[in-house]
Amino acid sequence: MPGSSFYICRTEIKSGFDGYLPEPEESGDRMIESAVQKLANQSAENLMDDVYQEIKMVLCPSCRLELRDRILSMVQKK
């Protein structure tokens, strides 16, 4: 409704790296072949989503509170 309150939510989800690289279980050449085969069967969009996603939403006041509460419950579980 015109003149009503609304909220804009923009969320980024980025891949992270903890600095740990496990010892490979197979040769370097075999690892590369496996990675290429795995990547070849996925779309560029799916591959990008594994690295970075941005989600934008316009929320009404009650949806803002629900989203906030869900996020806070997820954070508090850790």
SETOR-792844 format. One line per field, with one value per atom (N, C-alpha, C, CB): x, y, z; residue in three letters; residue number from 0; atom name. Coordinates in steps of 0.05 Angstrom, whole numbers, plus 5000, padded with zeros to 4 digits. Atoms other than C-alpha are relative to their C-alpha. Glycine has a CB too. Layout:
% residues N
px = [X;...]
py = [Y;...]
pz = [Z;...]
r = [ALA;...]
k = [NUM;...]
a = [CA;...]
This chain:
% residues 78
px = [5017;5000;5018;4981;4984;5028;5002;4989;4995;5058;5005;4976;4995;5067;5030;4987;4972;5132;5008;5004;4988;5177;5030;4995;4972;5247;5014;5004;4984;5301;5021;5012;4980;5343;5018;4987;4981;5406;5020;5016;4984;5444;5021;4983;4979;5511;5009;5025;4989;5534;5025;4978;4975;5607;5014;5019;4985;5650;5024;5010;4978;5705;5022;4991;4978;5772;5014;5020;4988;5801;5030;4987;4971;5872;5010;5012;4992;5872;4996;4984;5001;5887;5006;5019;4995;5879;5019;4974;4982;5930;4983;5017;5016;5904;5002;5010;5001;5882;5008;4973;4993;5899;5021;4974;4978;5952;4989;5011;5008;5951;4985;5024;5014;5932;4972;5017;5026;5875;4981;5002;5016;5850;4990;5016;5008;5849;4979;5025;5020;5812;4973;5009;5025;5760;4986;5006;5012;5750;4988;5022;5010;5742;4974;5021;5025;5690;4977;5005;5021;5652;4990;5011;5008;5652;4986;5025;5012;5634;4970;5015;5028;5567;4982;4997;5015;5545;4999;5013;5003;5520;5018;4971;4984;5561;4986;5007;5016;5505;5003;4971;4997;5508;5028;4993;4973;5583;5005;5020;4997;5580;4985;4989;5016;5526;5015;4973;4984;5575;5021;5014;4980;5622;4988;5019;5012;5577;4971;5016;5028;5503;4993;4982;5011;5468;4969;5010;5029;5395;4989;4991;5012;5353;4970;5005;5028;5284;4988;4995;5015;5232;4981;4985;5016;5198;4980;5019;5019;5136;5009;4970;4990;5144;4998;4984;5002;5119;5020;4971;4980;5163;5028;4998;4974;5223;5005;5002;4997;5211;5004;4976;4998;5202;5028;4978;4973;5266;5021;5005;4980;5305;5001;4993;5001;5281;5012;4971;4988;5299;5030;4988;4971;5368;5013;5008;4989;5380;4999;4985;5001;5357;5022;4972;4979;5406;5028;5000;4974;5464;5003;5002;4998;5448;5004;4975;4996;5449;5029;4986;4971;5524;5015;5013]
py = [4977;5000;5025;5000;4975;5069;5013;5020;4987;5104;4982;5017;5019;5040;4996;4973;5006;5021;4975;4996;5024;4972;5000;4999;5003;4946;4986;4983;5012;4928;4983;5022;5018;4868;4991;4975;5010;4852;4982;5024;5020;4789;4990;4977;5012;4765;4974;5019;5025;4693;4995;4977;5003;4684;4974;5024;5023;4622;5009;4983;4993;4621;4979;5002;5019;4587;5002;5007;5000;4566;4996;4978;5003;4558;4972;5015;5028;4482;4987;4986;5016;4439;4971;5011;5028;4364;4987;4984;5015;4316;4986;4979;5013;4290;4970;5009;5029;4218;4988;4990;5010;4213;5018;4999;4984;4239;5027;4985;4973;4312;4999;5017;5002;4293;4989;4982;5012;4250;5020;4974;4979;4306;5020;5014;4981;4354;4988;5009;5014;4304;4998;4972;5002;4293;5027;4988;4974;4367;5010;5020;4991;4381;4985;4995;5015;4325;5010;4970;4990;4351;5027;5002;4973;4423;5000;5018;5001;4403;4994;4980;5007;4377;5020;4973;4980;4441;5026;5006;4974;4507;5021;5009;4978;4570;5013;5020;4987;4598;4984;5003;5017;4539;5002;4971;4998;4543;5027;4997;4973;4618;5001;5022;5000;4606;4985;4986;5014;4559;5019;4976;4982;4618;5026;5007;4974;4680;5001;5023;4995;4695;5027;4977;4976;4761;4997;5026;5002;4761;5027;4976;4974;4824;4996;5021;5002;4829;5026;4977;4978;4881;4987;5018;5013;4863;5019;4989;4985;4887;4998;4988;5001;4900;4973;5020;5026;4832;4980;4989;5018;4795;5007;5002;4991;4836;4987;5030;5012;4812;4970;5006;5028;4740;4992;4989;5005;4741;5004;5017;4993;4774;4978;5027;5021;4722;4974;4996;5025;4664;5001;4995;4997;4691;4999;5027;5000;4704;4972;5020;5028;4633;4983;4988;5015;4605;5007;5005;4990;4647;4990;5030;5007;4630;4970;5009;5029;4554;4992;4986;5007;4556;5003;5016]
pz = [5000;5000;5000;5024;5000;4983;5027;4979;4975;5043;5023;5007;4978;5083;5004;4993;4994;5116;4985;5031;5011;5081;5005;4969;4994;5089;4977;5026;5022;5039;5013;4981;4989;5055;4977;5014;5019;5016;5015;4986;4987;5035;4981;5011;5016;5009;5013;4997;4990;5016;4983;4997;5013;5000;5010;5004;4991;5001;5017;4976;4983;5053;4997;5029;5000;5062;5027;4976;4974;5128;5000;5017;5002;5102;5001;5022;4998;5108;4973;5022;5024;5047;5008;4978;4992;5061;4980;5001;5018;5032;4979;5017;5021;4965;5002;4972;4999;4962;4973;5008;5026;4888;4988;4981;5013;4840;4991;4976;5009;4818;4974;4998;5026;4747;5003;4981;4996;4770;5014;5017;4987;4816;4980;5022;5020;4758;4982;4983;5017;4714;5014;4992;4984;4769;5003;5028;4997;4780;4974;5009;5026;4705;4994;4978;5005;4699;5017;5006;4982;4759;4991;5029;5009;4733;4973;4999;5027;4662;5000;4983;4998;4685;5014;5014;4986;4719;4983;5028;5014;4691;5013;5000;4990;4699;5024;4978;4979;4742;5026;4992;4976;4791;5011;4993;4990;4795;5014;4977;4988;4810;5027;4981;4975;4863;5022;4995;4979;4899;5012;4988;4991;4906;5012;4977;4991;4914;4992;4987;5006;4918;5014;5010;4988;4930;4997;4985;5000;4950;5009;5020;4993;4951;5004;4978;4994;4982;5010;5021;4988;4998;5020;4979;4979;5064;5013;5021;4984;5099;5029;4997;4972;5174;5013;5017;4987;5196;4988;4998;5013;5145;5009;4969;4990;5169;5027;5003;4974;5240;4999;5018;5003;5218;4989;4982;5011;5176;5021;4975;4979;5232;5021;5013;4979;5283;4990;5009;5011;5237;4998;4972;5002;5224;5027;4986;4973;5298;5012;5018;4989;5316;4987;4995;5013;5265;5012;4969;4990;5292;5029;4999;4972;5365;5003;5014;4997;5351;5000;4977;5003;5337;5026;4979]
r = [MET;MET;MET;MET;PRO;PRO;PRO;PRO;GLY;GLY;GLY;GLY;SER;SER;SER;SER;SER;SER;SER;SER;PHE;PHE;PHE;PHE;TYR;TYR;TYR;TYR;ILE;ILE;ILE;ILE;CYS;CYS;CYS;CYS;ARG;ARG;ARG;ARG;THR;THR;THR;THR;GLU;GLU;GLU;GLU;ILE;ILE;ILE;ILE;LYS;LYS;LYS;LYS;SER;SER;SER;SER;GLY;GLY;GLY;GLY;PHE;PHE;PHE;PHE;ASP;ASP;ASP;ASP;GLY;GLY;GLY;GLY;TYR;TYR;TYR;TYR;LEU;LEU;LEU;LEU;PRO;PRO;PRO;PRO;GLU;GLU;GLU;GLU;PRO;PRO;PRO;PRO;GLU;GLU;GLU;GLU;GLU;GLU;GLU;GLU;SER;SER;SER;SER;GLY;GLY;GLY;GLY;ASP;ASP;ASP;ASP;ARG;ARG;ARG;ARG;MET;MET;MET;MET;ILE;ILE;ILE;ILE;GLU;GLU;GLU;GLU;SER;SER;SER;SER;ALA;ALA;ALA;ALA;VAL;VAL;VAL;VAL;GLN;GLN;GLN;GLN;LYS;LYS;LYS;LYS;LEU;LEU;LEU;LEU;ALA;ALA;ALA;ALA;ASN;ASN;ASN;ASN;GLN;GLN;GLN;GLN;SER;SER;SER;SER;ALA;ALA;ALA;ALA;GLU;GLU;GLU;GLU;ASN;ASN;ASN;ASN;LEU;LEU;LEU;LEU;MET;MET;MET;MET;ASP;ASP;ASP;ASP;ASP;ASP;ASP;ASP;VAL;VAL;VAL;VAL;TYR;TYR;TYR;TYR;GLN;GLN;GLN;GLN;GLU;GLU;GLU;GLU;ILE;ILE;ILE;ILE;LYS;LYS;LYS;LYS;MET;MET;MET;MET;VAL;VAL;VAL;VAL;LEU;LEU;LEU;LEU;CYS;CYS;CYS;CYS;PRO;PRO;PRO;PRO;SER;SER;SER;SER;CYS;CYS;CYS;CYS;ARG;ARG;ARG;ARG;LEU;LEU;LEU;LEU;GLU;GLU;GLU;GLU;LEU;LEU;LEU;LEU;ARG;ARG;ARG;ARG;ASP;ASP;ASP;ASP;ARG;ARG;ARG;ARG;ILE;ILE;ILE;ILE;LEU;LEU;LEU;LEU;SER;SER;SER;SER;MET;MET;MET;MET;VAL;VAL;VAL;VAL;GLN;GLN;GLN;GLN;LYS;LYS;LYS;LYS;LYS;LYS;LYS;LYS]
k = [0;0;0;0;1;1;1;1;2;2;2;2;3;3;3;3;4;4;4;4;5;5;5;5;6;6;6;6;7;7;7;7;8;8;8;8;9;9;9;9;10;10;10;10;11;11;11;11;12;12;12;12;13;13;13;13;14;14;14;14;15;15;15;15;16;16;16;16;17;17;17;17;18;18;18;18;19;19;19;19;20;20;20;20;21;21;21;21;22;22;22;22;23;23;23;23;24;24;24;24;25;25;25;25;26;26;26;26;27;27;27;27;28;28;28;28;29;29;29;29;30;30;30;30;31;31;31;31;32;32;32;32;33;33;33;33;34;34;34;34;35;35;35;35;36;36;36;36;37;37;37;37;38;38;38;38;39;39;39;39;40;40;40;40;41;41;41;41;42;42;42;42;43;43;43;43;44;44;44;44;45;45;45;45;46;46;46;46;47;47;47;47;48;48;48;48;49;49;49;49;50;50;50;50;51;51;51;51;52;52;52;52;53;53;53;53;54;54;54;54;55;55;55;55;56;56;56;56;57;57;57;57;58;58;58;58;59;59;59;59;60;60;60;60;61;61;61;61;62;62;62;62;63;63;63;63;64;64;64;64;65;65;65;65;66;66;66;66;67;67;67;67;68;68;68;68;69;69;69;69;70;70;70;70;71;71;71;71;72;72;72;72;73;73;73;73;74;74;74;74;75;75;75;75;76;76;76;76;77;77;77;77]
a = [N;CA;C;CB;N;CA;C;CB;N;CA;C;CB;N;CA;C;CB;N;CA;C;CB;N;CA;C;CB;N;CA;C;CB;N;CA;C;CB;N;CA;C;CB;N;CA;C;CB;N;CA;C;CB;N;CA;C;CB;N;CA;C;CB;N;CA;C;CB;N;CA;C;CB;N;CA;C;CB;N;CA;C;CB;N;CA;C;CB;N;CA;C;CB;N;CA;C;CB;N;CA;C;CB;N;CA;C;CB;N;CA;C;CB;N;CA;C;CB;N;CA;C;CB;N;CA;C;CB;N;CA;C;CB;N;CA;C;CB;N;CA;C;CB;N;CA;C;CB;N;CA;C;CB;N;CA;C;CB;N;CA;C;CB;N;CA;C;CB;N;CA;C;CB;N;CA;C;CB;N;CA;C;CB;N;CA;C;CB;N;CA;C;CB;N;CA;C;CB;N;CA;C;CB;N;CA;C;CB;N;CA;C;CB;N;CA;C;CB;N;CA;C;CB;N;CA;C;CB;N;CA;C;CB;N;CA;C;CB;N;CA;C;CB;N;CA;C;CB;N;CA;C;CB;N;CA;C;CB;N;CA;C;CB;N;CA;C;CB;N;CA;C;CB;N;CA;C;CB;N;CA;C;CB;N;CA;C;CB;N;CA;C;CB;N;CA;C;CB;N;CA;C;CB;N;CA;C;CB;N;CA;C;CB;N;CA;C;CB;N;CA;C;CB;N;CA;C;CB;N;CA;C;CB;N;CA;C;CB;N;CA;C;CB;N;CA;C;CB;N;CA;C;CB;N;CA;C;CB;N;CA;C;CB;N;CA;C;CB;N;CA;C;CB;N;CA;C;CB;N;CA;C;CB;N;CA;C;CB]
